Amino acid sequence: MATIQLQQDSLVEYGGRRAIITITAILCALLEIVDTTIVNVALNDMRGSLGATLPEVGWVVTAYAIGNVIIVPMTSWLSQQFGRRNYFAVSIIIFTLCSYLCGQATGIWELVFFRFLQGLGGGALLVTSQTIITESYPVEKRGMAQAIYGLGVIIGPTLGPPLGGYIVYHVSWPYIFYINIPIGIIATLLTLQYVRSPKFAEKKAAHEIDWLGIALLAITVGSLQYVLERGQEDDWFNSTVIIGLSVAAVFGLFFFIWRELTYANPIVELRVLKNGNLRVGTILSFILGFGLYGSTFIIPLYTQSILGWTAQQAGALMIPAALTTAFMMPIIGQLLQKGVPQQYLVALGMLIFVVFTFWGYKVLTPDTSEEAFFWPLITRGAGLGLLFIPITTLSLSTLSGQGIGQGAAFTGMMRQLGGSFGVAMITTFISRQTTVHRSALVSHLSIDNPAMQQKVMALQHGFMAKGKTAEEALKAAYQALDLTVTKQAAVLSYMDVFLYLCILFAVCIPFVLLVKGNKKKKVDLGEAMH
């Protein structure tokens, strides 16, 4: 134990060198986090220029998340194998190179492939940045560094849309990837020059590496994600591909769990999940990711596809929520330091998120104003501030030693996995519900209805006033009515998403209050935000 502590102390930096390392690590973490959501406001532009459908363009977001989820639990092991500095630098290079390739993509699946590779590089940036900052500061000064880092981790997903909106509006969507290139080059050079690697235990030989575990993890997550994304479009279990991949996901998960529990050198240590609070925390992290990334995905999509806003307008809408979350951060930190039980803060955050989602359900219309979104999004920002760190501290509150790091990796992985599931399920749900609502609306429209006849005649006369013949005007009137029905059906499907998110978070509140925290033990916020 003394040897480990001595090794950690030897990595502490001072003066300008520590400042450079801190800036480099935070910059890399923000690159990874912002890129998770920066594409959301560009999805409509991507659909147009690449000729993609809504479910297809959803893969641009989820492929990145899949790459993250696969690599995050392996990051500690990869750092040990190749040296932390080398692994971190290579990850930045992969992320930067794939950013360029994403901008150069000419087809949707080409873009999705490079986003997946970008996610593999980016997954290491977030986890390793946390470790580098923690080890660069002496124990008594880590609170300040972790506060800055945690602020970036929490507001990063919300800052992505406004930044992406500004770039798409003023230039074009490939530049949301190109901006990573100069930052990535600088970060790589600084990493090679200033970051140091700890002396790990002896590396594992090639035959000791858990190759089967890595393969099973990739097969399970990849197969499940494909089923979620393409299920609706491929008519679910009437498709042999969907059936085959569903079977692969189920058996892949079973054998992955068996492998990790029986292999001498597992790639992911599952035994730490014996801890009750961590099990609850991983579930809550999944739900948090579902709500965080799902709502960050759906709001820009709604405002652009239904309300006709520009990408910049859609992105700017998210700024107040980001500022609210930033304001909440030091308050949450103080409450945790004073010993307020984490489960109470999580329950309050869940309740506030319930208010936000129900409020969103009530304000959505085919022509909702910008002002109507302001206070619901402020509420969302407050709710996220109360959820993010308390959930991870609750997860780790009864762990000790290496279990804290392993538990932190699980909460991070489940948060990302929840986000990818959220985006996949929301896009599929919207597609299906729009069809359902459209059928229901059309069934209530009858040409024999006097009100219907008056509506058609009013539209016809309007088009005739613009110079169309009676026959052309009648055809245009029916087309306009059809578009109105389709738009209303889409609005109803978005409302359903908010309503079900509301129910999901409401159901979780009593379960959170039943969780017992460890009052005697304080959890390092630096570890908690891992």
Buried (B, 14 or more C-beta within 10 A) or exposed (E): EEEEEEEBEEBBBEEEEBEBBBEBBBBBBBBBBBBBBBBBBBBBBBBEBBEBEBBBBBBBBBBBBBBBBBBBBBBBBBBBBBBBBBBBBBBBBBBBBBBBBBBEBEEBEBBBBBBBBBBBBBBBBBBBBBBBBBBBBEEEEBBEBBBBBBBBBBBBBBBBBBBBBBBBBEEBBBBBBBBBBEBBEBBBEBBEEBBBBBEBEEEBEEEEBBEBBBBBBBBBBBBBBBBBBBBBBBEBEEBEEBBEBBEBBEBBBEBBBEBBEEEEEBBBBBEBBEBEBBBBBBBBBBBBBBBBBBBBBBBBBBBBBBBEBBBBBBBBBBBBBBBBBBEBBEEBBEBBEEEBBBBBBBBBBBBBBBBBBBBBBEBBEEEBEEEBBEEBBBBBBBBBBBBBBBBBBBBBBBBEEEBBBBBBBBBBBBBBBBBBBBBBBBBBBBBBBBEEBBEEBEEEEEEEEEEBEEBBEEBBEBBBEEEBEEEEBBBBBEEBBEEBBBBBBBBBBBBBBBBBBBEBBBEBBEBBEEBEBBEEEEBBBBBBBB
